[in-house]
Amino acid sequence: MTSRKARMRARRRSERAMAEAFEAVAAGDLELADKISRRVIAEASMNPRLWNERGEIAALAGHLDEAEECYRTAIRLAPEYADAFANLARLQESRGRHEAAARLGARAAALRGEGGAGTVETPPAAPAPEAPAPPVPVRAAAWEELGRDLEARGIGALRGFLGAAECARLAALWDDEIDLLPRQELPVGAGAAGFRYAAEPLPPPLAELRAELYAGLRPVADRLHAEVGRPPFPPDVASFLQRCAAAGQVHCGTRLYVTDSGAETRPERRAAGHVRFPFEAWACVGPADARVSVDVVDDRPGRHPKRHGVDLEPGTVAIACAPARPVRVAGVVGLQPVAALWRAMGAAVLVLLAFEAER
């Protein structure tokens, strides 16, 4: 294990190198600055300050997409890093994304006001928890029933979990040109479907849903992990995402689907990492007559697979085990690999909420 002194030396070396990159900027040598800052990030990928500064150099060099990704990475590593929010706001403003710029600028101003100082020179070592509160008490029985379904069948549903206003906010994200990546087509069955990945930091409707679901599911996930000899999960989403980032998982896996009747598919991840939360969430958010089925199918080549599913209508959230469900044989708990499948019986807007980041 690397000693604390060695880590401090490595950090100072990286900071000196980044200072040399900015000296190259001052001398008008952006090519050298770009080369140095890329090398720094390759060696110090967990330092949010250096990611932010790499973003500044990328922006000066005209690499705006890369600059945005650098700022977002800094925010993932330190969710209260005001400078990264401010830089991302300026970048969005320069690209004509005024609504996003205003939201990000307000967030930066709020963080600086809370901190009592202007620029954040050293981001906090551990990010603060996300603001949304845990599930409200009236849902306690639903969480208990869901936990039993997940352990017995690998899938369960929270019916009426989302109100009409919440569904409308989530469905409206499909047309968001700021927080979602460009549309991609899916090779599906009889119908047509497209999807868009979200980007961190998640827009408020998705962030609030993720925080509430994580808080309700974490006790079930901890119990499952304890039975197979694995450690518990962090207390909040921000801490869990920091664990993902430490493992090199920085890409958001949450996505939105818009489908026609008959569309069906098995979602594929870009590149799953080693840090995984044992569940994923599927939410049907519209239109009013939408009907979607989500199934969990045992991945057992050469054998007839077991299949368990739930039907969704707007406001219902399905929770599915992923990538494996618990199986008890002779009193011993094991994990059976599973795959999720969904099928739309009509036009629908569907949210797939992934709790962990991907590679």
Buried (B, 14 or more C-beta within 10 A) or exposed (E): EEEEEEEEEBBEEBBEBBEBBBEBBEEEBBEBBBBBBBBBBEEBBEBBBBBBBBBBBBBBBEBBEBBBBBBBBBBBBBBBBBBBBBBBBBBBBEBEBEEBBEBBBEBBBEBBEEEEEEEBEEBBEEBEBBEBEBBEEEBEEBBEEBBEBBBEBBBBBBEEBBEEEBBBBBBBBBEBEBBBEEEEEBEBEEBBBBBBBBBBBBBBBBBBBBBBBBBBBBBBBBBBBEBEEEEEBBEBBBBBBBBBBEBBBBBBBBBBBBBBBBBBBEBEBEEBBEBBBBBBBBBBBBEEEBBBBBBBBBEEEEEEEBBBBBBBBBBBBBBBBBBBBBBEEEEEBEBBEBBBBBBBBBBBBBBBBBBBBBB
